[in-house]
Amino acid sequence: MDAPGTETVSAEDFEQVRAQVREFVREVVVPREREIADTDAIPDDVREQAAAMGLFGYALPEEYGGLGLAITQDVELALEFGYTALSFRSLFGTNNGIAGQVLVGWGTDEQRKRWLEPMAEGRVIASFALTEPEAGSDPSGMRSTATWTDGGWVISGRKQYITNAPLADLLVTFAKVRGYSDDDDGRVAVFLVPTDSAGVTIGPKDHKMGQQGASTSDVMFDDVRVGADALVSGEVRAGFRAAMTVLARGRVHISALAMGLAQRALDESVAHSAQNRQGGIPTGERQLVQAMLAEQQSLVLAGTAMVRETARTYLDGSDRRLAPSATKLFCTEAAGKVADLAVQVHGGAGYMREMAVERIYRDVRLLRLYEGTSEIQKLIVGRELIRRENERNARA
């Protein structure tokens, strides 16, 4: 499940997919960004078109109806998705990413057969129920429990900020095990919980700073009973490993998403500075404005190159820990800087709600928080560097 991989979709076939996605994003979604923001929802016809294109399963295996794209191809699509409202990608991102990859890597044959095909078709939306009020980026601190009883599990607890929960059909749920065995009690395990299960309550939709159209909410589990077959992989100990692995993969994807959004902010900045005039002169002719554009371009080039290299090393298995965290740290922080500069380039107009850069400025802020905050990424990178050095010293 963690073995080095290869690209199974040819470069030629993938280029057709990428071109179709780029056209759809820029010709269909971008013109409707204001509608998405005003209604706080993705229009039904956009969702239907996305499903017809296979976007709900582009990273899921072909045998289950997906496109089977590798992480190196995933990031190329993420660069395209990032060019528009991030809530569009959020609609199908969990199916392909952190929720879907748990099933791909750790699900039993029966679990994959039941869930992956409808997920790939967009008939099922999955949520990744990990974060809690007192446990964010560190799953070991969670308080949700799964108690073994009468040949099944009873799940209780509360999850917070769960993406797509108001729309979800399936909750990929993490909880600490009780009453199973002395060796496994207290460990984090993963369970597949349909949202229509008795005892599941989806809280009110969150009202967020940005990313309007992306639905998040709390999820409450009040003695929710599921069968023994709800345990992902059939093994308790797979849970924590699954969480850490899929989050690392997700960090590569988020990094590319950040760079797609940064590219949009740069393009908006260049277009505005070339057309906007102050004192009869385009603002883009001012050297201080050019300096801001140059800084934006440098960050976009650096981050894009970094995420492509990190995707390559993730695919071949040579680095699935340090590089994903370092890349998410750099790319999300860089995208925030590019967005800030975009507002500055626009001047007072950049603070107006009708401007794309105003939305980008708010949307991009979340990228430094979810799937591991910037602070968590620093800890991971620092610890990994010291671990590797200690290993080298031990071998010397």
Secondary structure, DSSP 8 states (H G I E B T S, - for coil): --S-----S-HHHHHHHHHHHHHHIIIIIGGGHHHHHHHTS--HHHHHHHHHTTGGGTTS-GGGTS----HHHHHHHHHHHTTS-HHHHHHHHHHHTHHHHHHHHH--HHHHHHHHHHHHHTSS-EEEE--BTTBSS-GGG---EEEEETTEEEEEEEEEEEETTTT-SEEEEEEEEESS-TTTTT-EEEEEEETTSTTEEE------SS-TT--EEEEEEEEEEEEGGGBGGG-TTHHHHHHHHHHHHHHHHHHHHHHHHHHHHHHHHHHHHHH-EETTEEGGGSHHHHHHHHHHHHHHHHHHHHHHHHHHHHHHTS-SSHHHHHHHHHHHHHHHHHHHHHHHHHGGGGGSTTSHHHHHHHHHHGGGTTTS-HHHHHHHHHHHHHHHHHHHHHH-
